[in-house]
């Protein structure tokens, strides 16, 4: 038996506790401290957590994302959507779509200016821009929970990040299909490439609904607190497993599980209180590991294209969120600040970059992965702090924080 994994686990949790405390003293979000601590002990700097150990620890991140998505799903109460209508969906569409278009137009103009607007570079621009839609919900949720943010901006933000990844996956499928249509590869039709993301979403919905029904009924049958929390943990892990096994999205499936549970179970408040105390070590490990996996070395490889991606995506998110909020006549503070809270980008974007690289030649595929990984370093280290600042400016967290 390899006991080294126990050392790594203890080191990761201890690092999270230490740097979370340091971040608190510096008035930074805890998640920023976790990421910086992970970066410090990872292969990029001190190399306490070795590169070869990361695959064995990957399961922690996968399970943690399930819990994070379940928690976000718990916030999506039908009574809220009855009150606000289709606003979050419209806003999520615009902030995703405008981010994609901003990156696409910017890259095409860049290739045009330098005289390299080839078919291959247009395909590159299509594939890279498709990834711009994705937003990481984990860091946003952690900031909201740490500072107990409350208000219209917070409610809208939670709803938008919950819907965001579904829209991102759909847009990604469409744009990659267009890229492949410009240079067909394999026997997969463009129609199938477009509909594949829809199948992924339907599979995820089905898994979330199935496990959600089992969890709701199980919480009626099991009456003890220990049994109920054990059942909930098992349900989340099983949802993540099935989503990965059947080609669905573990994040979306877990969100649906949480949404179903919070809206249809009479026991949801008691169970969610227990989950709230169970999850901190899981979240700490997730974000410290995310920091461990950040590689400073990729920052020097991205060049002008990487810089364009980083800034154009942020511009698109802010502009798109403003347009969506304006169209839906949302509050002024939602129009003004929402886009700034949508900067974090991590797991889903990295996963899409791996898929996207198969649509291009190896050199361009590697370049896309480097750009997305570099952007992740920047977005994850700055995004939580910016989210805290805008929530504070909106008056939804204490002015004393």
Secondary structure as GFF3:
##gff-version 3
##sequence-region A 1 401
A	DSSP	alpha_helix	4	25	.	.	.	ID=ss1
A	DSSP	alpha_helix	30	41	.	.	.	ID=ss2
A	DSSP	three_ten_helix	51	53	.	.	.	ID=ss3
A	DSSP	alpha_helix	54	74	.	.	.	ID=ss4
A	DSSP	alpha_helix	78	84	.	.	.	ID=ss5
A	DSSP	alpha_helix	87	113	.	.	.	ID=ss6
A	DSSP	alpha_helix	119	131	.	.	.	ID=ss7
A	DSSP	alpha_helix	137	147	.	.	.	ID=ss8
A	DSSP	alpha_helix	152	182	.	.	.	ID=ss9
A	DSSP	alpha_helix	190	221	.	.	.	ID=ss10
A	DSSP	alpha_helix	225	245	.	.	.	ID=ss11
A	DSSP	alpha_helix	250	264	.	.	.	ID=ss12
A	DSSP	alpha_helix	268	278	.	.	.	ID=ss13
A	DSSP	alpha_helix	280	293	.	.	.	ID=ss14
A	DSSP	three_ten_helix	296	301	.	.	.	ID=ss15
A	DSSP	alpha_helix	303	327	.	.	.	ID=ss16
A	DSSP	alpha_helix	332	337	.	.	.	ID=ss17
A	DSSP	three_ten_helix	338	342	.	.	.	ID=ss18
A	DSSP	alpha_helix	347	356	.	.	.	ID=ss19
A	DSSP	three_ten_helix	357	359	.	.	.	ID=ss20
A	DSSP	alpha_helix	362	393	.	.	.	ID=ss21
###
